[in-house]
Amino acid sequence: FVFFRSMLRTGLRQWPCVFTSQRSASKVVAFKCRSMHRSAYSTSSIPMQLTYSRVGMVPVFVACHCSGLHVPAAAVFGAAAATDWLDGYLARRWNQCTAWGAFLDPVADKLMVGTALVAVAAAHPSAIVMTVACVHINREIWVSALREWAATQKSAGTAATRAEQSEQDAEATGSRLVVGDLGKLKAATQFVALQLMLTAYAMDDPDQAAMVYYLALGLLVVSAGFGLSSAWQYTKSI
């Protein structure tokens, strides 16, 4: 619950700053931002419904995991991982991208992944699992806080500051591409690792479950490495 509140509050503080900085750029951009803002909360599109459903899966996952229903818990997490890809794909394909959807999609990912990390750490509270879970969660908090700070600084800057920032952005394009690739690798290995770990809890054969669990743990460590690398690259590009 604390992680849920922290991610949602940080994201909501960051989101208006993005619109503020965009509205100050030109009247044309301001009109577009206001249009996106008015339609931001619409639940009529299928991509937005998928994103909302992923947020709603978080308490369902917690209830299943805490009740010892490991098969349903693994299934819920797998469904959330599937909607993570599907909502973005459909939004781009059907041209239904909104500012609220662009904000909520990564937040929904962080909420589900953070909850799953806490769940697996509580189920097997070993030093390595706790360390890896802390690395993943603290990385998300650090990057989210950096994005909030960057958006606030950009919205409060003068025209000269914004011109200077544009030059810095152009210079940082290469590093941001690296951040994007590392972030995708981190997310992919993270979802696969957590899915395998939750599946291991549901397996009847102890030997097979242990093999799958340690494979998942190795992937989770690799994912933590990708996450730290992307966080460092993002910090340098700010």
N, C-alpha and C positions, 0 to 999 in steps of 0.2 A: 504493500500500500504506500509506504514512504517513497519507494522508487517510482511508482506510478504517479504520485503527486508531483515529485521533483521533475520528471521528464515532461509532464503535461504543462506544469507551470513555467518551466524554462522555455519550452517551445512557444507557448502563448505570449510570453514577453518578447520573444524574438520576432514573432510573426507580424505584429503591427509596425515594428521598426522597418521591416522590408518595404511595406507599403508607403510609409512616410518618406523613405529615401527615394522611392520610385516616383511618388507624386511630386516631389520637389524638382524633379528633372525637367519635365515639360508638361504642358496642358494635355498633349496627346496621351502621354503615358499615364497622366492622372486619370483621364477618362477611362482608359483601359483598366486601371487598377480598381476604380470604383465599380466598374461593371463586374469584374471578377469578385470583388468583395460582396456585392449584393447577391450574387448567385453562389457564394461560397458554401452556404449551409444547406444547399439543396441535397435531398436524399433521393431524388427521382432517378438519377443515373445508376446504372448497375455497378460501375467502378466504385462509386462512393458507398453504395450499399455493401460491397465486398470489404471495403476498408473499415466501415463501421462494424461489420460482423467480426472482423479480426480483433477489434478492441473488445467486443463482447465475448470473444472466446477466452479472454484472460481469466475472468472469474470462473468460467466453466472448467478450464484447465486446472486451476488451483483446487477446485472442489473435487475433481476426479483424482488428482494426485494425492491430496491429503486423505482421501477416502480409501486409498490403496487400489484404486481402479486404474491400473497402469496401462492396460490396453486402450481404454477410452482416452486417457491422458495423452498417450502417444498419437492417437488418431486426431485429437483436437489440435495438437501442435503441428502435425503434418498438414491438416487442412488450413491452418493459419499460414504455414510456409507456402502452400499452393496459392492462396489468395494474395500473398505478397507479390508474386509474379503476375498473377492474372489481372489484378485491378490496374496496375500500371500499363500492362499490355493493351487492355481494352480501352483505357482512357486515351492512350496515344492513337490507337487504331481508329477509334470512333470520334476523335477530336473532342473529347469531353474533359480535358484537363482543366482544373480549377486551382486557384491559389490555396484554398482550404484543403483540397485533396493532396496537393504537393506538400503541404505542411503535415497533414495527419498521417500520410502513408509511412514516412520514416518513424514518426512517433509511435504508431501502432506496432511497428517492428520492434522498437526498443522496449516497449511495454511487455510484449510476449517473450522476447529473448531474455530480458532482465528477470522476469518471473520464472522462466524455466531455469535460469542459472541459479537463482536462489533455491529452487526446488531440488535440483540435483546436488547442490552443495549441502543442503540440509539432509538429504537422503544418505549421502556418503561424505561425512564431514572430515575428510582427510586433508592434510596440509596442502597437497598439490591442487586438489579440487577447489578448496577455499581460495587459494592464491590465484588460480586461473579465473575463477568467478569474480574476484575483486578486481583483477586487471581489466576484464571486459566491462564491468559496470562502471568503474572509475574512468575508463577511457571514454565511454559514452557521455558521462557527466562533463568531463573536460572539454570534449569537442562541442557539445551542445552549449556550454558556457562561452566558449570561444566564438561560436557563431552568433550568439546573442550580443556579445560585446562588439563584434565586428559590425553587426547590423546597426547597433546603437551609435557607434562612432561614425558610420557612413551617413546615417540620417541626420546627425548633428553637425556635419562638416560644412564649411563654407564652399563657395564656388572654386576657389583656389585649391582648397583641400581636396575637393572631389576630382579636380583635374590631375592633381598629383597622385591621387588614389587610382585613377584610370591608368596612368603610366605604370604604377606598381602592379596593377592587375594584369596588364599586358605582359610584363616581365615574368609574372608568376604563373602564366598559362601552362607552361610545361610541368611545373611542380603540381599544379592542380589536377592535370591529367593523371599524373602518377598517383595522387591521393585518390582519385576516382577509381583507378584500377585496383589499388590496394584495398579500398573500401569494399569493392565488389568481391574480391577474393576473401576478405574477412567475413563478409555476410554469408557467402556461399558455404565456406567451411564451417562457420558457426552453426548455421541451420542444419547442415548434414550431421555435424558432431552431436548436437543436442537431440536430433531425431534418433540417431543410433543409440545414444545413451538412454533415452526414454524407452526405446524398443527393447534394450537389454533388460530393463526392469520387468518387462512383460514376458520375457522368455522363461520357459519351464526348465530347460536344460542349464544347470549351473555353469558347466564348462563353456558352452557356447555363449551364454550370457556374459561371462567374464571376458571372453575373447572380444566380443562386440563392444563391451564397456571400455576396455583398455584401448581399443582402436579409436573409439569415440573420444576418449580422453586425449590421445595423441593429436587428433584433429583439432581438438579444442585448444591445445597448447599452440599448435601452428596458427590457428585463427587469432589467438592472442598476440602472436608475433606480428601478423599482418595488421592487427588493430593498432598496436603501438607504433609501427612504422608509419601508417597512414596518419595517426595523430601527430607524430613528430613533423611529417611533411606539411600537414595542414597548419600547425603552429608556426612553422617557418614562413609559410605563404601569407599569413595574416599581416 
